[in-house]
Amino acid sequence: MDGIYNTDGSTKEAPKWVRPDRCGTCMSWNKLPKDEQPPADMGTLGRCSRRGGFIAFQTEHCKHYKKRGDGK
């Protein structure tokens, strides 16, 4: 997915400053349920399965990044 998630689960085009290799496009990141999201316009959170359940915003990045669909 090239866009970014809104907290309500919909998507929108990613701003130019957002990295393509971000948590929101990583195979290890899964968006948290709507009731666990911060207030609207503060970003969208998810849990990383590679980093022991670490919670991160979809626009963050780390050295464990693996693009969805890479199969790695």
Number of C-alpha atoms within 10 A of each C-alpha: 13 11 15 21 20 17 22 12 12 9 13 10 10 15 9 7 7 13 14 17 15 19 27 29 23 22 19 19 26 19 21 16 13 14 9 12 18 12 11 10 8 11 16 25 26 21 19 21 13 12 12 8 13 11 16 20 19 22 20 13 17 11 5 13 16 18 18 14 9 8 7 7
